[in-house]
Amino acid sequence: MDEAGLGRRVQQARQAAGLTQQALCQKAGLSYSTLTKIERGAIKSPSIFTIQTIAAALGTGLDSLMRNTVAPLTKERPKLRSKTGIRFVYFDINGCLVRFFHRAFTRLAEESGTSPDLIESTFWHYNDQVCRGKMTVEQFNAVLAERLQLSKVDWLADYLDAVEPIPETYELLQWTAENYRVGLLTNIMPGFVDVMREKGYLPNVPYDAIIDSSKIGAIKPEAKIYEAAERAAKTPAEEILLIDDTRTNLMAAAKRGWHVLWFDDYRPAESIERVSAVLEPEA
């Protein structure tokens, strides 16, 4: 890794954002000594999660800070088969790669003076429609603002401010991408995946497939989205693994012959240990 080049880009991005080192530390939740060492290039191979945190605090993408610092993964990387017969791994996003966004409900409740249960019931009433692409995010924002009697709601901004990347899974996906074919399979609102990748909320790997519910027009656990995932993976069902935090989604995949593993974002180390065991390559 070119630590000096990374340090210069972090410093330039911070200055362009008009932030002092102290202000960035406070915004990113970093110690002052860590940031100053990164900017000086004094930390050898700083954690990818730390750089992602800095990128998110600066409102920039992970790529812009990391460019030319690591050798990029290529499509020619080895494609292994696990002892359990897996060749392709799909990761869910919410609850697996990022912790869920319930803090956004609390903040909206404080802003509107509305009870959290009304906010959640309104959100979940329309969420599936938006994730299927049957309702735009703008329409959803308008409905939510009307129900909460707010002049404006920007759910994407609220979402990004509330979610927290799970560093352990971030590193797991990086490792998996080096050894297996990988993809994202997610129930998500239109445009969210692109923004999350751009801003560094999702690992920067060459995904072999991204199955976005809003583009497919179906959500997990509906059969249509799994059918689309199988076509995109170009892999037999019995060679696909789905890592998801929702059991109904896993059961639907299992009925199709997929391997499945439940992910507990409150105990990521235990979940990752199980994933690692399943993905042990065959000799």
N, C-alpha and C positions, 0 to 999 in steps of 0.2 A: 504494500500500500504506500502511496506517495503522501505521507502525513503532512509534509510542508505545503504541498499543493492544496490539500484539503483545508488546512488551516487558513491559507490565504482566501479561499472561496468563502469559508465561514465568516471571516472578518469582513470581506467585501459585502457579503449579503447582509450582515448585521448593520454595517454603516449605511448601506443603501436603504435599510428599513428605518434608519434614524434612531437606532437603539444603542445605548451604552452597554458595556459588558455586564454591568450590574442589572440593567433592565432586562437584558436577554436571559440572564440567569434566573431572575425572578419569574419571567414568563414561561421559561422552559422547565423550571424546577431543578436546575443544575447548581452545583457548587461553583463558586467563583474560580477556585483553583482548577477545576476540571475544564472549564471553558477557556481559561487563559492558556492552559497547557495544550489544548486542541488547536487554538489559534497559532500557537508557536510551533506546532508540529512536534511537541515533546511527548505525546502519548503514542506509543507504537500500536498500530491496529486498533483504534478506538472502536467501541461497540457500535454495530450498525444501528442498534436501537437508540443509542445516544445521539447519533447523527440524525436519525429520523425525527427524534424529539426536537432537536435544534431546527431542522427544516420546517417542521409543523409550526413552531413558534415564530419563525420568520415568514411564514406564509409562502414558502417556496417548495419546490419538489426535491425529493431525495436525490434524483438524478443530477440536478444542477450542482449539488455539493459533492457528489461522489464521482463525477465524470473523470475518467482516466486515472482513478485511484485504485481500481481493482480490475483484474482481467474479467471481461464479460463472459457470462455463460453463453454457449452457442448451441444451436440445434444439433450439432454433431456430437454432443456429450453422450456418454454411454447410457444406453437404456436397458436397465437391469430387469430381472424378474425375481420377485421375492420367493422365499421358500414356500409361502402360502399361495403362490401363483399370481401375484399382483404385478401388473405392469404400468397401471395408470392410477393416479391418486387425485381425487377431487376434494378440495377444501371448501367448507362453508366460510362465510365472512363473519357475520354477526354471531358472537358467542364462541368463535374459534380463533379468528385472526385479530378481532377487536372485541373488547368487552362492550356489552350492550349500552344503549343510550338512555337509560331510565333517568339519569340526572337531568336530561333535557325536559322531562315532564315536570320535575320539581321546579326548575327555573321558570318555565312557562306559568306554573301555578303561582309563583311569587309575583311575576310580572302582571298577571291578569287578576289576581285575587280570587281565582277560581279553584275549586277543590281538585286535587290531583286525580281523583277517580273520574271526574267529568272529562279531563284532558285525555286520560288513557282510554276511556270508552269511546270518545270521538276519534282518537287516533286509530285504534284497532278496528273501528267500524269501516274506515276508508282505506286502511293500509293495504289490504289485499288487492283492491282495485288499482291502486297506484303501482304496486309491485307487478301487477299483470300488464301494466301499460294502458289500462282502460281509462285512467284518469291522470291528468298531468300533475306535476309537482306544483305548478302555479295554481291549478284548481284546488288542490289539496290545501295549499297555504291559505287560499281565500276562505275556504270552508272553516278551517281551524281558527282563523282570525275572527270570523263572524261568530262562531260559537263561544269564543273566549272574550269577545268584545274588545279586541285589540285592533289597532290601526293596521298592523302588518305582522305577518309571521313568515320567517324564512327558515323552513325546516332543515334544509341542507346545512345552513350555517349553524343551527342549533345542534344538529346531529354531529357535525365535525368537531364542534366545541365540547361535546359530551363524551364521544367514544374515546377509548384508550387502547392503543395497540397492545397486544400480548406478546412481549419480547420472546418468550420461550417458543411460541408457535411460529413467530416470525423466523427464528433460526431453524426450526424444524422444516418449514417450507423451503428455505434456502437449501438445506441439506437434501431434501427430497428431490428438488429440481435438478440437483447435480447428478442424481442417480436414477431417477424415474421420470416418466412423463407426468406432467402435473396440470391441473386446471382449477378454476374457481366455479363453484356451483352454488348460486345464491339467490334468495328472494330479496330483491332490493329495488329501490325506486329509480326511475330513469335518470341516467347521467351520473349517479353516485359512484359507480365503479371507476369511471374515467377520472373523476375529480380526486378520488382517494388514491389512485395510482400516481396521478400528477403531483399530489402534495405529500407523497411518501407514507401514507397510512397503510399501504399494502406493499409486500416485498417486491423488489424490482428484479423479477426473474422472467425468462421467456416462457410465458404460459403457452401450453399447447392447445388449450381451449378455455374460453371464458363463457360460461352459461349464465346470462343475465336474465332473470325472470321477466323484466320489463320489455326485453327484446323478443323473448320466446312467446310471450302472451299467456304464460302459465306459471304457477308457483308450485314449489314442493308442498305437499306430497303428490301432486297430480302427475299422471303417467306421461303427459306430453313433454314435461321438462326433462324427465329421465331419458325419454326416447331421443330428445335433442342432444343430451349429454353423451349418449352412446354413439350417436352418429359423429359428433365432433371429436370424440376420443379415438374413433376408428379402432376400437378395442372390444373384444367380446365381453359381455356383462360379467362373466366369472373372473375376469382379470382386472376389474375396476374396484377401487376402494373409495368409499365416501366417509369423510370425517365431518361430523355434524353434531350440533348440541341439542337437536330436537329429535326425540325418539320416533315420532310419527314419520318424519322424513327418512330416517334410517330404515324403518320397517318397510316403507314403500320401495326403497332401493333393494333391500334384502329379498323381497318377493320377486324381483327381477333377476336375482342371482348374483348381485353385487356383494362384495365384502363391505362390512360397515363397522365403524367404531364411534362410540359416543364420546364427545369431548366435554369435559367439565372445566369451564374457564376459571372456577374458583380453586381448582386443584390441577393446574396445567401440567405440573411435573409428573403427576401420576398418569395423566392422559397421554403425555408424550412418551412415557416409558412403555405404555401398551402399544402405541403406534410404532415405536422403534422395534419392538419385538416382532410385530406383524410384518414390518418391512425389511427384516433381515434378509439380505440377498442370498439366493441359492448359490451353492459352491460352483 
